[in-house]
C-alpha cells in the first residue's frame, strides 16, 4: 500500500432518551449534552490524536405505549454531523418531558429500535454506539402490546432482544467488533440483566432526579473515544 493510504473511521451513535415526566428535572441537561456532543467528541478525539471521518447521530425518544400511545416512541433517521446539526438541534429541542404511566417505561423497545438502526458498514474501521438515558426501570418486552401503536417486528421477549445484540460466539443483528452500549440507568430489572449478560457494555448508575452529572458525561465521551 502507498504511503498515502489511510483507514477511514466512521462512528454511528444512537441516543435513546427517556422523555417521561419523571425526567423533567434532568432532560434539559441530557438534551444539551447531546447537542454539544459533536464539538465535545471532536475535541476529545483531537486530544487523543485520532480522526473520525464521519459521525452520524440518531435519536430514539421513549415513553410508555399504554400510557402515551402515538407519543410512546419517536424515532429519527441518522443525522450526519456537522452537516445536519441544525436538523438534529430541531429534533432535540422538540423533546418534552411528559407522559409515562407507572414507574417502568418501554426502554427495551427503544433498545430494539436502536439495535435495528441503519448502521454504516462502508468504512474499514467503525463504531456503532448506543447510549441510553433513563431514571427508571423498564417494562418487559411486549408489556404495551395492547396499544395499537405497538410496533410490528419487535423482539418477542428479552431473550430474543439479547440474541439481537449478539455475542462473540453467536453474533446478532449488530457488528460484533463495532458495537458498544453505554447505559445511564438505575440498578433495576432488565437494565441489570443487560449489564450482566451483554458484552461491550458500560453502565453508569442513575438516580431519579439526579440527572447526568458532568463527570458522567465526560466518562461517556471517554468511553466512546477510547474504543476508537
C-alpha positions as CSV (number, residue, x, y, z in Angstrom):
1,X,0.0,0.0,0.0
2,X,1.2,3.5,-0.7
3,X,2.3,5.9,1.9
4,X,-0.9,8.0,1.4
5,X,-3.2,5.1,2.4
6,X,-5.3,5.9,5.4
7,X,-8.0,3.9,7.1
8,X,-11.4,5.7,7.2
9,X,-13.2,5.6,10.5
10,X,-17.0,6.0,10.8
11,X,-18.9,6.4,14.0
12,X,-22.7,6.0,14.4
13,X,-24.3,6.8,17.7
14,X,-27.9,6.3,18.7
15,X,-29.1,8.3,21.7
16,X,-32.1,6.6,23.4
17,X,-33.7,9.2,25.7
18,X,-36.4,8.6,28.4
19,X,-38.7,11.6,28.0
20,X,-41.3,10.8,30.6
21,X,-42.4,13.3,33.2
22,X,-40.0,12.0,35.8
23,X,-37.1,13.1,33.6
24,X,-38.3,16.7,33.7
25,X,-35.6,17.9,36.2
26,X,-32.8,16.4,34.1
27,X,-34.0,16.3,30.5
28,X,-32.6,19.7,29.6
29,X,-29.1,18.6,30.7
30,X,-29.4,15.4,28.6
31,X,-30.5,17.4,25.6
32,X,-27.7,19.9,26.0
33,X,-25.1,17.2,26.3
34,X,-26.5,15.6,23.1
35,X,-26.4,19.0,21.3
36,X,-22.8,19.6,22.3
37,X,-21.7,16.1,21.7
38,X,-20.2,16.7,18.2
39,X,-18.0,19.5,19.3
40,X,-17.0,17.8,22.6
41,X,-16.4,14.5,20.8
42,X,-14.2,16.1,18.2
43,X,-12.2,17.9,20.9
44,X,-11.6,14.7,22.8
45,X,-10.5,12.9,19.6
46,X,-8.1,15.7,18.7
47,X,-6.6,15.5,22.2
48,X,-6.1,11.7,21.6
49,X,-4.6,12.4,18.1
50,X,-7.4,10.4,16.5
51,X,-9.6,11.3,13.5
52,X,-13.1,10.3,12.7
53,X,-14.1,10.7,9.0
54,X,-17.8,10.5,9.5
55,X,-20.0,10.9,12.6
56,X,-23.8,10.3,12.5
57,X,-26.3,10.6,15.3
58,X,-29.8,9.2,15.6
59,X,-32.4,9.9,18.3
60,X,-34.9,7.5,19.9
61,X,-37.3,9.1,22.4
62,X,-39.2,6.6,24.5
63,X,-42.1,6.7,27.0
64,X,-44.9,4.1,27.6
65,X,-47.1,2.6,24.9
66,X,-50.1,2.0,27.1
67,X,-49.9,5.5,28.7
68,X,-48.8,7.6,25.8
69,X,-49.9,5.8,22.6
70,X,-48.6,7.6,19.5
71,X,-46.1,9.6,21.6
72,X,-44.6,6.4,23.2
73,X,-41.7,6.1,20.7
74,X,-40.3,8.9,18.5
75,X,-37.5,7.9,16.2
76,X,-35.4,9.9,13.8
77,X,-33.1,8.9,10.9
78,X,-29.4,9.4,11.3
79,X,-28.1,13.0,11.1
80,X,-24.7,13.4,9.5
81,X,-22.6,15.8,11.5
82,X,-21.8,18.6,11.3
83,X,-23.7,19.0,8.0
84,X,-27.1,18.3,9.6
85,X,-26.5,19.9,13.0
86,X,-29.5,22.2,12.6
87,X,-31.9,19.4,11.9
88,X,-30.5,17.5,14.9
89,X,-31.0,20.6,17.1
90,X,-34.6,21.0,16.0
91,X,-35.3,17.4,16.9
92,X,-33.7,17.6,20.3
93,X,-35.3,21.0,21.2
94,X,-38.7,19.5,20.4
95,X,-38.4,16.8,23.1
96,X,-40.5,17.5,26.2
97,X,-40.7,15.6,29.5
98,X,-44.3,14.3,29.6
99,X,-46.4,11.2,30.0
100,X,-45.4,7.9,31.3
101,X,-47.6,5.6,33.3
102,X,-46.3,3.7,36.3
103,X,-42.6,3.9,37.0
104,X,-41.2,1.5,34.4
105,X,-41.2,2.7,30.8
106,X,-40.7,0.9,27.5
107,X,-37.0,1.2,27.3
108,X,-36.4,-2.3,25.9
109,X,-38.5,-1.4,22.8
110,X,-36.2,1.7,22.5
111,X,-33.2,-0.6,22.6
112,X,-34.8,-2.8,19.9
113,X,-35.2,0.3,17.6
114,X,-31.6,1.3,18.3
115,X,-30.2,-2.2,17.6
116,X,-32.1,-2.3,14.3
117,X,-30.7,1.0,13.1
118,X,-29.4,1.5,9.6
119,X,-25.8,1.3,10.7
120,X,-23.0,2.3,8.3
121,X,-20.9,-0.7,7.2
122,X,-18.8,1.0,4.5
123,X,-15.8,2.0,6.5
124,X,-12.9,-0.3,7.2
125,X,-13.0,0.8,10.8
126,X,-16.2,1.7,12.5
127,X,-18.1,2.0,15.8
128,X,-21.8,1.5,16.3
129,X,-22.7,3.0,19.7
130,X,-26.0,3.1,21.6
131,X,-26.2,5.5,24.6
132,X,-29.4,5.2,26.7
133,X,-30.5,7.6,29.4
134,X,-33.3,6.7,31.9
135,X,-34.0,7.3,35.5
136,X,-36.4,4.4,35.8
137,X,-36.7,0.7,35.2
138,X,-38.2,-0.8,32.1
139,X,-41.2,-3.0,31.4
140,X,-40.8,-6.4,30.0
141,X,-40.9,-6.5,26.2
142,X,-44.4,-6.7,24.9
143,X,-46.0,-5.1,28.0
144,X,-47.6,-2.5,25.8
145,X,-48.8,-4.8,23.0
146,X,-52.4,-3.8,23.6
147,X,-51.6,-0.4,22.2
148,X,-52.5,0.0,18.5
149,X,-49.2,1.9,18.2
150,X,-47.0,-1.0,19.3
151,X,-44.5,-1.8,16.6
152,X,-44.6,-4.9,14.4
153,X,-41.5,-6.9,14.2
154,X,-40.3,-6.1,17.7
155,X,-38.4,-8.8,19.7
156,X,-40.9,-11.0,21.5
157,X,-39.0,-11.2,24.8
158,X,-35.8,-10.3,26.5
159,X,-34.1,-13.5,25.3
160,X,-34.8,-12.5,21.7
161,X,-33.6,-9.0,22.2
162,X,-30.4,-10.4,23.7
163,X,-30.0,-12.5,20.6
164,X,-30.4,-9.3,18.5
165,X,-27.5,-7.8,20.5
166,X,-25.5,-11.0,20.0
167,X,-22.2,-12.2,21.4
168,X,-18.8,-13.3,20.4
169,X,-19.9,-16.8,19.8
170,X,-23.4,-16.1,18.4
171,X,-23.4,-12.8,16.5
172,X,-26.7,-11.0,16.3
173,X,-28.0,-8.0,14.4
174,X,-25.1,-5.8,15.2
175,X,-21.5,-5.8,14.0
176,X,-19.7,-7.7,16.8
177,X,-16.5,-5.7,16.5
178,X,-18.2,-2.3,16.1
179,X,-20.9,-2.4,18.7
180,X,-20.8,-0.6,22.1
181,X,-23.6,0.1,24.6
182,X,-23.4,2.8,27.3
183,X,-26.2,2.7,29.8
184,X,-27.0,5.6,32.1
185,X,-29.8,3.8,34.0
186,X,-30.6,2.7,37.6
187,X,-30.0,-0.8,39.1
188,X,-33.4,-2.1,38.2
189,X,-34.7,-5.2,36.5
190,X,-33.7,-5.7,32.8
191,X,-31.0,-3.0,33.0
192,X,-29.1,-5.1,35.5
193,X,-29.7,-8.2,33.2
194,X,-28.2,-6.3,30.3
195,X,-25.2,-5.2,32.3
196,X,-24.5,-8.8,33.5
197,X,-25.1,-10.6,30.2
198,X,-24.5,-8.4,27.2
199,X,-20.9,-7.9,26.0
200,X,-19.3,-4.5,25.2
201,X,-21.5,-2.7,27.7
202,X,-20.6,0.1,30.2
203,X,-23.1,1.1,32.9
204,X,-23.3,4.4,34.8
205,X,-25.9,4.2,37.6
206,X,-28.5,6.9,37.6
207,X,-30.9,8.1,40.3
208,X,-34.3,9.7,39.8
209,X,-33.9,13.5,39.9
210,X,-30.1,13.4,40.0
211,X,-29.6,13.8,36.3
212,X,-26.4,13.3,34.3
213,X,-23.5,14.8,36.2
214,X,-20.7,16.4,34.3
215,X,-18.2,13.7,35.3
216,X,-20.5,11.0,33.9
217,X,-20.9,12.8,30.6
218,X,-17.1,13.1,30.4
219,X,-16.8,9.4,31.1
220,X,-19.3,8.7,28.3
221,X,-17.1,10.7,25.9
222,X,-14.0,8.9,27.1
223,X,-15.7,5.5,26.8
224,X,-16.6,6.2,23.1
225,X,-13.3,7.8,22.2
226,X,-11.2,5.1,24.0
227,X,-12.9,2.4,21.9
228,X,-11.6,4.0,18.7
